[in-house]
């Protein structure tokens, strides 16, 4: 069959399924936020990006339903042609104000946002510099830019000396775009945005910061990584997604108005894609309204994650420290990690198993994440289960 040969030869997922250790594509049949129903069981959810718990908020659901009733289920075209709703324009304006940027442009997914921005801005003869741990959507965008004859270089993860070495090797007058995650999605680490911005100004570069896991989580009122560092004015562009804090689907980029105007009229990812659905926009708008009126949700999320960090440390687990909603619990060996995940699953705790090549060898982990709507009894149950299994696996003192 030629091109299908590799498909026939790929049996890795099947082999793991036969062992009962497959941690992916489990079907959720009901969702109340902290508790979901999988295989008929109520599961304690510690693997979701529903950071403020708004996907089941009555106000958000009502907004999505009303938008569907008013506009229908889809826009039947791109923003460029027949799919431009007043909801899109309203959401862009309110997000721009919230993030303290001149303008915002919406895309249909977060992944598409990276492609629509990076590959549109960085062209032949220009330079793209990315952190090695940037999200896969950014890497895909970089490959597109490289295919268009742009220069693409990656610097060592969060290594500012390596970033400066790369920048200093390029002609000062050349055009350069630095792209970094604000909060790295696997580890929950926060980038060194002040130093990145400083180097960008020194070496004539522009910064695009991906705040998918930062908005709604850190910064004043959940305004994200630039606000967290008091670097809003210094950060040239911010992109993000609606599939986490904003309880919806879609993405956005915030930037100077002239930059947004250029992307709007030149980005194939925008021009040739159907626009975000009415329900998606309405849900994001409702979520943004809640975030602005109830900043205490961000504090509750922070309290929950601090409680879990302290709990894991007291139990004796190795975790990656941070200040976000993501807490990776290091298991080490890949096989042990898959077995550990299965024991958690059988104990009605759902987390994300990260194994090579997604993480370095011997760094397999349970990537846990939390919501503002988790209550203390949810968190205590999960800590108790982790402790019991950790002792069974010899990861903790008995």
Residue pairs with C-beta under 8 A, 6 or more apart in sequence:
1 8
13 22
13 24
16 22
16 338
19 338
20 342
21 338
21 339
21 341
21 342
23 338
23 341
23 342
23 345
23 352
23 353
26 38
26 39
26 350
27 38
27 39
28 36
28 37
28 38
29 37
29 38
29 40
30 36
30 37
31 37
31 55
31 56
32 56
33 45
33 48
33 50
33 53
33 55
33 56
33 371
33 373
34 44
34 45
34 53
34 371
34 373
34 374
34 375
34 378
35 42
35 43
35 44
35 45
35 378
36 42
36 43
36 45
36 350
37 43
38 350
41 348
42 348
43 345
43 348
43 349
43 350
44 348
44 349
44 350
44 378
44 381
44 382
45 350
45 371
46 349
46 350
46 351
46 368
46 369
46 370
46 382
47 350
47 351
47 352
47 367
47 368
47 369
48 369
48 371
49 213
49 243
49 244
49 369
50 244
50 247
50 371
51 216
51 217
51 244
51 245
51 301
51 325
51 369
51 370
51 371
51 372
52 216
52 222
52 245
52 247
52 287
52 290
52 291
52 297
52 298
52 301
52 371
52 372
52 373
53 297
53 371
53 372
53 373
53 374
54 60
54 245
54 246
54 247
54 286
54 287
54 290
55 247
57 247
57 286
57 287
57 290
59 286
59 289
59 290
60 247
60 283
60 286
60 287
60 290
61 283
62 286
63 282
63 283
63 285
63 286
64 248
64 279
64 280
64 282
64 283
64 286
65 279
66 282
67 87
67 278
67 279
67 281
67 282
67 283
68 278
68 279
70 278
71 85
71 87
71 278
72 278
73 277
73 278
73 279
74 274
74 277
74 278
75 82
75 83
75 84
75 85
75 274
75 275
75 276
75 277
75 278
76 82
76 83
76 274
77 83
77 274
77 275
78 270
78 271
78 272
78 273
78 274
78 275
79 88
79 106
79 264
79 270
79 275
80 270
80 271
83 274
83 275
84 275
85 275
85 278
85 281
87 278
87 281
87 282
87 285
88 106
88 275
88 276
88 281
90 285
91 104
91 106
91 281
91 284
91 285
91 288
92 103
92 104
92 105
92 106
92 252
93 104
94 285
94 288
95 104
95 252
95 254
95 288
96 102
96 103
96 104
96 254
98 223
98 288
98 291
98 292
99 215
99 223
99 224
99 226
99 232
99 238
99 254
100 223
100 232
100 233
101 232
101 238
101 254
101 255
101 256
102 255
102 256
102 257
102 260
103 254
103 255
103 256
103 257
103 259
103 260
103 261
104 252
104 253
104 254
104 260
105 252
105 253
105 255
105 260
105 263
105 264
105 270
106 250
106 251
106 252
106 275
106 276
106 281
107 113
107 116
107 250
107 251
107 252
107 253
107 269
107 270
107 273
107 276
108 249
108 250
108 251
108 273
108 274
108 275
108 276
109 241
109 243
109 249
109 250
109 251
110 137
110 212
110 239
110 240
110 241
110 242
110 243
110 250
110 251
111 137
111 140
111 251
112 251
112 269
112 273
113 137
113 239
113 240
113 241
113 251
113 252
113 253
113 269
114 135
114 137
114 138
114 140
114 141
114 210
114 239
114 251
115 137
115 140
115 141
115 144
115 269
116 253
116 263
116 267
116 268
116 269
116 270
117 141
117 208
117 237
117 239
117 253
117 263
117 267
118 128
118 138
118 141
118 142
118 144
118 145
118 177
118 179
118 208
119 141
119 144
119 145
119 148
119 269
120 262
120 263
120 266
120 267
120 268
120 269
121 177
121 208
121 259
121 262
121 263
122 128
122 145
122 148
122 150
122 175
122 177
123 145
123 148
123 149
123 150
124 148
124 149
124 150
125 149
125 150
125 151
125 174
125 175
126 150
126 151
126 174
126 175
126 176
126 177
127 150
127 151
127 152
127 153
127 170
127 174
127 175
127 176
127 177
127 205
128 142
128 145
128 146
128 150
128 151
128 152
128 153
128 176
128 177
128 179
129 153
129 154
129 155
129 163
129 166
129 167
129 176
129 177
129 178
129 179
129 205
130 138
130 139
130 142
130 152
130 153
130 154
130 155
130 178
130 179
130 180
131 154
131 155
131 157
131 158
131 179
131 180
131 181
131 184
131 191
132 154
132 155
132 156
132 157
133 157
133 158
133 181
133 184
133 186
133 187
134 154
134 179
134 180
134 181
134 210
135 181
135 185
135 210
135 212
138 179
138 181
138 210
141 179
142 152
142 179
143 152
145 152
146 152
151 170
153 166
155 162
155 163
155 165
155 166
156 162
158 189
158 191
158 192
160 192
160 195
160 196
160 199
163 178
163 196
163 199
164 199
164 203
167 176
167 199
167 202
167 203
167 205
168 203
170 176
170 203
172 203
172 204
173 204
174 204
176 200
176 203
176 204
176 205
176 206
177 205
177 206
177 207
177 208
178 196
178 199
178 200
178 205
178 206
178 207
178 208
179 207
179 208
179 209
179 210
180 191
180 193
180 196
180 207
180 208
180 209
180 210
181 191
181 209
181 210
181 212
181 213
182 190
182 191
182 193
182 209
182 210
182 211
182 212
182 213
182 214
182 224
182 225
182 226
182 238
183 189
183 190
183 191
183 211
183 212
183 213
183 214
183 217
183 218
183 225
183 324
183 326
184 190
184 191
184 213
185 212
185 213
185 326
186 326
186 328
186 354
186 358
186 359
186 367
187 320
187 322
187 326
187 328
188 213
188 320
188 322
188 324
188 325
188 326
188 327
188 328
188 369
189 320
189 322
190 214
190 218
190 225
190 228
190 322
190 323
190 324
191 209
191 225
193 209
193 225
193 226
193 229
193 231
193 235
194 229
194 231
194 234
196 207
196 209
197 207
197 231
197 234
197 235
199 205
200 206
200 207
200 236
201 234
206 236
206 237
207 234
207 235
207 236
207 237
208 236
208 237
208 238
208 239
208 253
209 225
209 226
209 235
209 237
209 238
209 239
210 239
210 240
211 224
211 225
211 226
211 238
211 239
211 240
212 239
212 240
212 241
212 244
213 244
213 324
213 325
213 326
214 224
214 225
214 228
214 240
214 324
215 222
215 223
215 224
215 240
215 244
215 245
215 246
216 222
216 224
216 244
216 245
216 246
216 291
216 298
216 301
217 224
217 245
217 298
217 301
217 324
217 325
218 224
218 225
218 227
218 228
218 323
218 324
219 225
219 226
219 227
219 228
220 227
220 295
221 291
221 292
221 295
221 298
222 245
222 291
222 295
222 297
222 298
223 232
224 238
224 240
225 231
226 232
226 234
226 235
226 238
236 255
236 256
237 253
237 254
237 255
237 259
238 253
238 254
238 255
239 251
239 252
239 253
239 254
240 251
240 252
241 250
241 251
241 252
242 248
242 249
242 250
242 251
242 252
242 276
242 280
242 283
242 284
242 287
243 249
243 250
245 287
245 291
246 283
246 284
246 287
246 288
247 283
247 284
247 286
247 287
248 279
248 280
248 281
248 283
248 284
248 287
249 276
249 277
249 280
250 276
250 280
250 281
250 284
253 260
253 263
255 263
263 270
264 270
290 297
291 297
291 298
297 372
298 372
300 372
301 325
301 370
301 371
301 372
304 370
304 371
304 372
304 374
304 379
305 324
305 325
305 327
305 370
307 376
307 379
308 327
308 368
308 370
308 379
308 382
308 383
309 319
309 321
309 322
309 327
311 379
311 383
312 319
312 327
312 329
312 383
312 386
313 319
315 383
315 386
315 387
315 390
315 396
316 390
316 395
316 396
316 397
317 329
317 330
317 386
317 390
317 395
317 396
318 329
318 330
319 327
319 328
319 329
319 330
320 327
320 328
320 330
320 365
325 369
325 370
325 371
326 367
326 368
326 369
327 368
327 369
327 370
328 354
328 365
328 366
328 367
328 368
329 365
329 366
329 367
329 368
329 386
330 363
330 364
330 365
331 337
331 340
331 364
331 365
331 366
331 393
331 395
332 362
332 363
332 364
333 362
333 364
334 355
334 356
334 364
336 364
336 393
337 353
337 354
337 355
337 364
337 365
337 366
338 353
338 355
338 364
339 393
340 353
340 366
340 389
340 393
341 351
341 353
341 366
343 389
343 392
343 393
344 350
344 351
344 366
344 385
344 386
344 389
347 385
347 388
347 389
348 385
349 381
349 382
349 385
349 386
351 366
351 367
351 368
352 366
352 367
352 368
352 369
353 364
353 365
353 366
353 367
354 364
354 365
354 366
354 367
355 364
356 363
356 364
359 365
368 382
370 379
387 396
390 396
391 397
391 398
